[in-house]
Amino acid sequence: MVIIGIGNILQKDDGLGVYAATYLHANYTFSQAIEIINGGVEGIHLLNVLEDNSHVVILDCLQLNDTPASIYAIPAKEISGYGLNNGGAHEIGILQCMDMIELQGKEVPEAIVIGIIPATVTFEFGLSQELIDAFEGYISVVLQYLKKQGVEATKLSSVTELSQIIERAKDPSGVMN
């Protein structure tokens, strides 16, 4: 199983998926081998990751007409029915990757998008207060999904806070993983 955090940390709430993936990597161990990837805005460059994994969890912001900080868990095969093709380039890239796999006659991985409605998408680091307030709930939804898949998560005793992860993202010499 692989978890891919998608988004652009230079566009405020759009970076939520990247921050969430980094948070999970920094603060949890898992009962099964899980690869956690900062997919950023890689889009089509994630094709090999999708081809090499049978189960993918995509963490992202969703541009849906709903209250900011609303959380959704949508199977990727149903994603077009939710109007997500109108989102950013990274969302289209992931969908195109899934389409390409299918067109090649390969098995498309079981994939789910766990997304949140952004409050503010603008050229700025960080997250809106709405998403900061909803962050623990968002992480809880991800952990609940993993548990349903038979993956137990154990929180580490030394926790890296969301605010620390956001600050590290601002440092061009720092590496977010």
Secondary structure, DSSP 8 states (H G I E B T S, - for coil): -EEEEE--TTBGGGGHHHHHHHHHHHHEEESS--EEEEEET-GGGGHHHHHT-SEEEEEEE---SS-TT-EEEEEGGGGGGGTGGGS-HHHHHHHHHHHHHHHTT----EEEEEEE--S--SSBSS--HHHHHHHHHHHHHHHHHHHHTT--EEE-SS---HHHHHHHHH-TTS---
